[in-house]
Amino acid sequence: MSATIQLAIIVGYLFLALGVGLAAYRVTERVAEDYYLASRTFGTVVLLFTVFATLLSAFTFFGGPDTAYSFGPEWILVMGLMDGVIFAVLWYVVGYKQWLLGQRYGYVTLGEMLGDRFGSRAIRALVAVVSLFWLFPYVMLQQIGAGGALAALTEGAVPFAAGATLVTVFMILYVVLAGMRGIAWTDTLQGAFMMTMVWAAFLWVLVAVDGGLGTINAGLEATNPEFLALGSDFYTPGTMLTFAISIAFGVAMFPQVNQRFFAASSETVLKRSFALWPVLVLLLFVPAFLLGTWARGLGLEAEVGAGESILPVLLAEFTPAWFAALVVAGAIAAMMSSSDSMLLSGSSYFTRDVYRTLVEDGITESQEDRLGRIGVVVFATGALAASIWAEAEAFGAATVGSILVEIGDLAFGGFAQLALPVIVALYWRRTTRSGLAAGIVVSQVVYLAFNFLPETAVGSVVLFSDTYLGWGISIYGMLVGLVVTVLVSAVTSQTAASDTEIYFEGLRAD
């Protein structure tokens, strides 16, 4: 099949997503709450699938199978079981409390909610700036994945920069037009499409292999017997729990996920959604990551870490070109459904928590709505430019999959540093403005230092190592944030502007 036909399949899907966005535009009001939260009207199916599709990204379709190919299928436990269950619990612990507060006070962003509790514009801006700092590279991650996927599918006929630009332009169009409602509708489409395609690929490969699962397992037994057992030098308990905890707590603080906690139409919708979450996650992650593992048992070669991802190699070997194009379209759907939500949330954080806090607070609803749409274009364009530069100059021939894992892991951990100080503020009346600010700042500084400063040996102690006693530094940073928040709150007083009862007094579902 020619690259032209393959590209036509991808572009056809992009136009379908744009059409859904245009339909949503017809019923979208020109006010900030409708643009950012669809007027808090999501039912169970839309809420569940918009969170699901928002979290599924290039990391899932390329980084995950590459990890399973390189180290074994236990990645399913990290992302599917552990992360699915832990995040479902956090959806209740953080999300339900946020939903109650949003219903009562009309909050749109996490910073807005915390700033109101502590009577502090600085807190509001701090949360937004930290979130935007980590959001930017994660938007880049999706664009790098989209550009790399199209370049690989068309064997270079569509260069990386052209592919990333194509997908970004379509995202900008329907996000600017339709806001959260359009994104949620396209997320529902994209989530169903992704699920269908990954299971179709799973079954197609299983049927296409002569001897099926027996042949695959025999190949694994011969080449990588450790893949058929639990645990390895890579999948230690500390490593697996570090990944699972960092990802789950980070997801709870992702702006594009966190804002959806405000958008449920009722308490029943919210609770039903987080109860179904682990099931939906496993339905996608199990086949996606097993495909990566199977590629190893089938003897396929891919230079994961030096120029290739395993999923396109597997599809090229066992499926026709038109089907591989559809699966890549599913992967691009995952990237789009993450990026569009990130763009909208990033715009709302900038507009409501940075611009209105630091520049001009007295803008009208229509002005804020217009500024938010402009913010989407600026944020997307900036991330695209950075992605093209990074791919061309910084990463060279490094594989898309390894880049995605590296960037994704770093951003997950950065967002995870916010989680424990925020949970303390939500549930402990004694939390002070100074305690929350100190917990956020200190944990971020620790995390950044240990990720960007070189290792330094002082006697027998190695400073700025990635791990200590088998646990990743993100876990230690989270604990530092928790301890600092509690200790500083214990020795400081509430400010006159703080409202210590706003999160507690009479707070229940109507």
N, C-alpha and C positions, 0 to 999 in steps of 0.2 A: 504494500500500500504506500502511495506517495506521501511525502511530507505535507503536500497541499491538502489531501483528504484528511489526514490526521489533524492538521491545524483547523480544518473546517469543523470537525467534531468539537474541538475545544471552544472555538469561537461561537458555535451554535449554542453550546451550554451557557456561555457568558451572556449571550443575548436573551436566553430564557430567564436567567437570573435578573437581568435588567428589566425585562417585562414584568416580573413579579414586583420589582421595586417601583415601577411606574404605576402599577395598579394600587399599591399602598399609598403612593403620593396623592392619589385622588381623594383619600379619606384622612390625610394627615393635616392637623390643624397647625397654624403658624404661631405656635407658642412653645416655649422651652420644654415644659413638662411633657407635652405630646411628642415633641421631636426626640427628646432623650429617653423617655420612659413609656411611650405609647399610652399615656394617660392612665398607667397602672391597670391595664385591662387584660393581661395575659391569662389564658386558661391553662390547664395542665399540659396538654399536648404541646402548645406553642412554647410555654415556659421551659418544659423539659428539653425539647429539641433545640431551643435557642441557646440554652446553657451547654448542651451536648455539642452542638455544632460549633459554638464559640470556642470551646476548649480543644476541639480536634483541629490539628494544624499540620504543618509540614513536619513537625516533630513526630507526630503519630505515624504518618505515611512513609517517611524516609528514615528519620532518626531511630524510631522504634524497631522496625525490621532489621536495620543495620546492626543495632545493638544485639538483637536476638541472633543474627547471623554470626556475629563475632564472638559472643560470650555465652549464648544459650538461651532457652526459652523462659528462664525465671523472670525476665523482664515483664512477663504477664503478671506475675505476683506483685511486682513493684507498681506498675501502672494500672493493672486491671483490678486486682483484689484489694491490695492495701490502700492504694490511692482512691479507689472507688468508695470503699467503706469509710475511710478517714474523712474524705471530703463530704460525704453524705452526713456524717455527724456534725461537721463544721457548718454545713448548710443549715442545720437546725440551731446550733449554738450561736452562730453569728447572723445567719440569714433571717431567722424568725424574729430575733430581737430587732434587727434593722427594719424588717417589714412592718412591725408594730409601730416603730418610731416614724417611719415614712408615712404610714397611714394617718398618724396623728398630726405630724408637723409638716408634711409635704417635702421632705428632704429628697434631693436628687442625687447627691454625691456623698461619699464617705466623709470627705473633708468638711462638707457643709454640716453633717450630723455631729461630728466631733467638735467643730468650731462653735456650734450653738451650745453644746453641753458645757464647754469651758469658757464661753464668752470671749473667744480669741480668734482674731483674723490670722494671727501668726500660725496657730495650729492648723487652721484650714489650709493656708498656703503651704505649710510644711508637708502635710500629707499629699497634697496635689503635686508638689515638685518632686518628692521622692517617687511617687507613682509614675509620673511622666518620664522620669529618668530611666526607670526600668522598662517602661512600656515601649519606648522608642526602639531599642534593639530587638524587642520581640516582634514589632511590626516589620522590622528589617528581616527577621528570620523568615517570615511568610513570603516576603518578596524574593528573597534569595531562593527559597524552595520553589516558588512558581517559575522564576526564570530558569533555574536549573532543570526542572521537570520538562519544560517545553523544549529546552535545548537538547536534552537527552532523547526525548521522544522523536524529535525531527532530525536527530543526528547532526545538529548544528545549523540546520537550515534556518531556524529561528534563533538568533543569538540570545545569550542570556539577557542582555539589556533590553532587547525588544520584547521578549516574553514577559519579563517583570513589569515593563511599562504597560503592555497590553492589559494585563490583569489589574494593575493599579488604576488605570483609567476607567475601566468598567466599575470597579469598586467605588471610586470617587463619584461617578454618575449616580448610582442608586443610593449611596449613603447621603449625599447632598440633597437629593430629591426627597427621599422617603423617611429618613431617620430611623428610629428604633422599630417602628412598625414594619417598615419595608425590610429591615435587617432580620427581624424575627420571622417574617414570612419566608424570606429566602433561606434562612437558617433551617426552617422546617423542611423545605425542599431539599436543601443540601445535605442535611442530616440523613434523611431517608435515602437519598441518592448514594451517599457514602456507604451506608450500611449495606445497601443492595449490592454495590460494586465490590466491596471487599469480600462479602460472602460468595458472590459469583466467582471471583478470582480464586478463592479458597477451594471451592468445589471443582472448578475447571481444572486447576492444577492437580488436584487429587485424582480426578478421572483420567487426566492425560498421562499420568505417570504409570508406566507398565508395572503392575504389581501393587500399585497404590501405597497405602501407609506402610505395608510390610517392607517394600523396597526402600522407602524413605528411612524407616527405623534401622534397617540393615546397614544402610549407608552411614547413618550417624554412629552406629555401633562400631563400624570399621574405622571411621576417621575421627570422630569426636565422642567417644563413649560417655564422657562427662556431661554431655548435653541430655542424656537420658536419666541422670541422677539429679538430686536437689543440692544446690550449693557448689561453689567453686572458689578459686582464688579471687575472682571478680565479684561473685555474688555472696559476699560474706553477710552475716546478719547486720552488722553495723552499716555496711554500704547500702543494703537493700532498705533498711529502715530510714537511713539518711535521705535517700532519694524519695521514698514514699511520703515521709513527713514533710520534707521541704516542698515537694510538689503540691501536696494537699493543702498545706497552710498557705503556700504561695497563691494557689488558685483562688482561695477564699478572699484574698486581697487584690486579685487582678481587677482593675477597674471595670473591664467589660463583663466580668462575672459578678462582682460585688454589686454593681448597679442593678442587675437583674433581680436581686433580692427585694428591691423596692417595687418591682413591676407586676407581681402576682395580683390577681384580682380578688383573692380571698385567702383566708388561713388554710382552708381545705386544699386549695390549689398548691400552695407552698409545701404543705406537709406531704401531700401525695407525690409531688415531684421529687423531693429528696428521698422518699422511700423507694421509688422506682430507679433512682440514679445508678446504684451499683449494678443492677441487671443490664441496663442499657450500655454501660461502660464495658462490661465483660463481653457483650455481644459484638462489640467492634474490636476490642483489643486482642481477644483470643485468636481470631483468624488472621489479623494483620501481622501479629508477632510470630505466629506459627509459620506463616509463609517465609519469613526470614530464616527461621530455624530449618525448615524443609530445604531451603536452597543449599544449606551446608550439607545435608544428608544426600542431596542429589548431585553433589560434586561440582556445583557451579562455582565459578571463580569471579570474584569482584574485588577490586583493590579498594576495599572500604578503608578509608583513611588516606587514600591517595588518588582520588579522582572519580570514584563510582559509588552508586548506591545499589543495593542488591535487588530491590523490588523490580525495577525496569529490566534487569538482566533475567530474572525469573520469568517475568511475563513474556519477554521476547522469545524465550526458549519453549514455553509450553502453551502459549495462547496466540491467536492471530493478531495482526497489527491493529485491526479496528477495535478489538476488545481491549488491547493494551492502551489505546487512545482513550477509551471510555474510563478505564481505571485511573489513568492520569488525570482525566477530567474530574474524577472523584477526589483525587488528591488535591487538585486545584480548588475544588469546592471546599475542602477542609481549610485550605489556606485563606480563601476568600471569606469564609464564615468566621474565621478568627480575626483577620485583618479589618473587615468592615466594622466589627464591634469595637475593636481597639481604637479605630479612627474616631468613632462616635464618642466613646468614653473619654478618649484623650482630649477631644474638643470640649466636652462638658467640664472636665477637670480644669482645663485652661481657662475657659470662658467664665465659669461660675466661681472657681476657687482661687485663680491667679489674677485674671484680668479684673474681675469685679472687686476683689479684695485689695489689690495693689494699685490699680489704675483708676477705674471709674465704676462706682457701685450703682449709680443712679440711672442705669440704662433701662429701657422699656423691654417688655416681653418680646416684641417684634424685633427690636434691635439685637437682643441676645440671641434670638433664633437665627438672625442673619449672620451674626458674628460666629455662631457655632458652625454654620455651614462653611464659612470662609476658613475656619480653623481646621475643618476636615481636609480641605484642599491643601493647605499649608503643611499640615502634619504628614499627609500622605506623600506629597512631593519631596519633602525633606528626607523622609525615610527611604524613598526610592533612590534619590541621589546618593545617599550614604550606602545603600545596598550595592549599587552599581560600582561605586568606588571600592567598597570592601572586597567584592568579588574579583575585581580586576587587579587591585593593587596589594591588598593585604593577604588574601587567602591563596592566591595563585591557583595551583592545581589541587588544592585540598578538596576532599569529597564534600558534596552538599550535605550528606548525612551526618558526617562528623562535625561540620560547622553548626548544623541545626542542634545537635545534642549539646555542644559546648555553649552556644548562646542561650538555648532553652534552659539548661541547667542553671546557668548564672542568673538569668532573670527570675526563675522560680525561687531561687534562694533569696534574691533581693527583695521580692515581694513578701516572702515568708517572714522576713525580719519585722514587718509591720504587724503581723498577726497577734502575737501575744500582748504587746502593749495595748492594742485596740480591744482585745477581749477583756483585759483587766479593766479598761475604762468603761466597757459596757456593763460589767457585772460587779464592780467594787466601788461603792459610794465614796470611799476615801481617796480615790485617784485624784491627783491634782494636775493642773496644767503643766507645772514644771516637771512632774513625774512622767507624764505622757511624752512631753517633748524630749526629755532626757533619754527615755527608753528607746524612742524612735531614732534619735540622732546617734547615740552611742552604738546601738546594734548595727546601724548602717555603716558607720565608720569602721567598726571591727570587721564586718563582712567584706567591705571594699579593700581594707588593708591586707587581709589574708588572701584575697584573690589577685591583687595587683602588685604587692610588694614582693621582692625576691626572698626566698628562704635564707635565713641568717642563723648560723649556729652560735650560741652563746654558752660555752661550756658544753654540757651534755644535752642542753635544751635547744631544739630547733624551732625558731620563731617563724611565723608566717607559712607554716606547713598547710597542705590541703586537708589533712586528717590528723586526729589525735586519738589514740586508743581505738582505732578502727571507725571512728565517727567523723563525718564530714564537718567542716567548719561552719556550715550554715546552721547546724543544730546548736553549736556553742554560741553563735551569734544570737539566735533566738532566746536562749537561756539568759544570756547577758542582758538582752532587752527586757526580759521579764523581771530579772532581779533589780535592774536599775529603775524600772518603772515603780516597783513596789517600794524600794528603799527611799528614793527621792520623794515619793508621795508621802511616805511615813514621816519625813522630817520637814516637809513644807506645808504651807497652809493653803486652803482654797482662796482664790481671788474673789473680790466682790462681784465680779461679773459672772462667775461660775454658777450654774444651777445644778446642785447636787442631786436633786430629785427628778430631773427631767427624764431619766432613763428608768425610773422605778415607780413613781407614784401613779397608781391606777392604770398601769400599762397592761392592757389585755386586748384580745380581739373583740371587736364589736359583735 
